[in-house]
Amino acid sequence: MDVQKQLAELEEVARTLKVRVSYDAMSGPTQGGGGLCKVRGEYRIIVDKRLKPSERVRVLADALRGFDTEGIFVSPQVRELLS
């Protein structure tokens, strides 16, 4: 599966879990290029928009790893990224 499809699937998983994903330019030293946070009681993943698609996949997968995705269809390739 190509990286763009993995990215799209991870974004869909986040939407299904009601986790907002945003791509913003991050200033200063950003270790990892983004991650999961909670804003006003809602989960949000902020990703540095300057990252390459493969790096975006890593940030999203790392952030979503702690969520229960058993009830959501996830392709085997993306499921492996979440394990």
C-alpha positions, 0 to 999 in steps of 0.5 A, a space after each residue: 500500500 502506498 504512503 498516500 493511501 496509508 495517510 488517507 486511511 489513518 486520517 479516516 480512522 481518526 475521523 471515525 474516532 472523533 479525533 481532529 487532525 490538523 496540519 500546521 507549520 510548527 515553529 521552533 524545535 519540534 521533536 517528532 513533528 507533532 502528536 496527540 493533545 487534548 483541547 477543551 476535552 477533545 482529542 486532536 492530532 497536530 502534524 507539522 505540515 512541512 513533514 513528508 507523507 511518510 513522516 506524517 504517517 508515523 506521527 498519525 500512527 503513533 498518536 492513534 496507537 493508544 485508541 481502541 480500533 477493534 470495531 473499525 475496519 482497518 487494512 492489515 497494512 495500517 493495522 500493523 502500523 497501529 500495533 
